[in-house]
Amino acid sequence: NHEEKQFSEHKGYLNLFPLFFGYIEKNSQEFNTLLNFIKSSEHIWSQYGLLSLSRQDPYFGDRFNYWTGPIWVNMNFLAVSYTHLTLPTIYSVQISVVAVSLKKK
């Protein structure tokens, strides 16, 4: 028996892969939604980098803390790399703010 496949209800790094790998159109609502999610200190933005799981998730910082909150350098590197690839777009100001802020962390 195989379990039925479904999307995760948890918001964190997994939600960002389509953005980081260019599967989200830059002029789409999804693009703006994910960019706002990244920049939100209520979700994954922190003074040290992007958190692995949203602060609003019930599992944030609970049980297996390795998976539920700490910053992963490789994921923050993906975020910064993505912003450099995307800079020449009409969203360059928004993305520049995210990239510069992440580099400082």
DATAJO-V921325 format. One record per residue. RES is the residue in one small letter. PHI is phi in whole degrees, 0 to 359 (NA if undefined). PSI is psi in radians with two decimals (* if undefined). Layout:
res = [RES	RES]
phi = [PHI	PHI]
psi = [PSI	PSI]
//
This chain:
res = [n	h	e	e	k	q	f	s	e	h	k	g	y	l	n	l	f	p	l	f	f	g	y	i	e	k	n	s	q	e	f	n	t	l	l	n	f	i	k	s	s	e	h	i	w	s	q	y	g	l	l	s	l	s	r	q	d	p	y	f	g	d	r	f	n	y	w	t	g	p	i	w	v	n	m	n	f	l	a	v	s	y	t	h	l	t	l	p	t	i	y	s	v	q	i	s	v	v	a	v	s	l	k	k	k]
phi = [NA	259	290	293	279	206	285	287	276	269	261	182	305	302	289	268	304	301	290	299	259	79	271	253	295	292	255	260	296	299	301	297	298	291	296	294	298	298	279	277	287	281	246	248	287	219	291	250	142	280	283	286	216	300	299	275	284	299	270	303	66	253	52	270	303	304	267	240	162	299	276	252	301	297	286	292	298	302	297	294	300	299	297	291	288	261	308	285	254	292	264	301	293	301	289	300	299	296	297	296	296	293	298	289	274]
psi = [2.22	2.41	2.60	2.31	2.45	2.86	2.65	2.46	-0.10	2.39	2.21	-2.59	-0.71	-0.54	-0.31	-0.27	-0.79	-0.60	-0.88	-0.54	0.22	0.36	-0.06	2.22	2.37	-0.33	0.37	2.83	-0.63	-0.70	-0.89	-0.69	-0.81	-0.66	-0.72	-0.63	-0.77	-0.75	-0.13	2.10	-0.18	-0.27	-1.69	-0.11	2.34	2.98	-0.23	-0.15	-2.98	2.27	2.72	-0.38	2.52	2.46	-0.41	-0.10	2.42	-0.41	-0.04	2.14	0.24	2.70	-1.77	1.38	-0.44	-0.67	-0.24	0.72	-0.75	2.80	2.34	2.10	-0.71	-0.60	-0.64	-0.60	-0.75	-0.74	-0.80	-0.74	-0.76	-0.74	-0.62	-0.61	-0.44	-0.18	-0.66	0.46	3.10	-0.22	0.27	-0.60	-0.84	-0.82	-0.62	-0.73	-0.77	-0.82	-0.83	-0.73	-0.73	-0.67	-0.59	-0.35	*]
//
